[in-house]
């Protein structure tokens, strides 16, 4: 079971957590936090930084804000691409109907 821990609200001297094994695998091992004033966080590309609890909260707040903005930007792009796809599908459908109608009329002329 993975749970989120707010390190500012920890009252236990050594709370139990699951920590990364510091390998490339997704293995986590049980551990205990000895000092909650400073934590080591993964800032990306396998770089780890020791930060204070307040700095850690600020870092993750900035990261969440950045990712939220990126998601909004991508969402707008996807909506535009979807509208273009719909227009192309409608145009193709019209062309298929026209070709089908031409095929039927040519088949009728050939029988006559």
ZIMOBEL-V742064 format. One record per residue. N is the residue number from 1. RES is the residue in one small letter. D_CENTER is the distance of its C-alpha to the mean C-alpha in Angstrom with 2 decimals. Layout:
N;RES;D_CENTER  N;RES;D_CENTER
//
This chain:
1;x;21.84  2;x;19.21  3;x;19.72  4;x;18.67  5;x;21.66  6;x;22.68  7;x;24.95  8;x;26.92  9;x;28.15  10;x;29.22  11;x;32.89  12;x;33.46  13;x;34.81  14;x;32.78  15;x;29.87  16;x;28.55  17;x;24.97  18;x;23.09  19;x;22.56  20;x;21.13  21;x;23.95  22;x;23.17  23;x;22.97  24;x;20.47  25;x;20.40  26;x;18.39  27;x;21.63  28;x;22.17  29;x;25.69  30;x;27.37  31;x;28.37  32;x;29.86  33;x;29.13  34;x;32.42  35;x;31.60  36;x;28.99  37;x;29.91  38;x;27.96  39;x;24.87  40;x;23.31  41;x;19.61  42;x;17.42  43;x;16.66  44;x;15.05  45;x;16.80  46;x;18.87  47;x;20.51  48;x;21.59  49;x;23.25  50;x;25.54  51;x;25.13  52;x;26.89  53;x;25.34  54;x;25.33  55;x;23.85  56;x;21.06  57;x;20.27  58;x;20.44  59;x;18.17  60;x;15.34  61;x;16.10  62;x;15.88  63;x;12.56  64;x;11.14  65;x;13.10  66;x;11.91  67;x;8.15  68;x;9.44  69;x;11.71  70;x;9.46  71;x;7.54  72;x;11.21  73;x;12.50  74;x;10.39  75;x;11.32  76;x;14.89  77;x;14.96  78;x;13.91  79;x;16.64  80;x;19.09  81;x;18.48  82;x;18.93  83;x;22.14  84;x;23.41  85;x;22.84  86;x;24.74  87;x;27.55  88;x;27.89  89;x;28.04  90;x;30.73  91;x;32.65  92;x;32.61  93;x;33.78  94;x;36.61  95;x;37.64  96;x;37.74  97;x;39.89  98;x;42.16  99;x;42.56  100;x;43.24  101;x;45.82  102;x;47.43  103;x;47.60  104;x;49.30  105;x;51.75  106;x;52.61  107;x;53.15  108;x;55.48  109;x;57.44  110;x;57.86  111;x;59.42  112;x;61.84
//
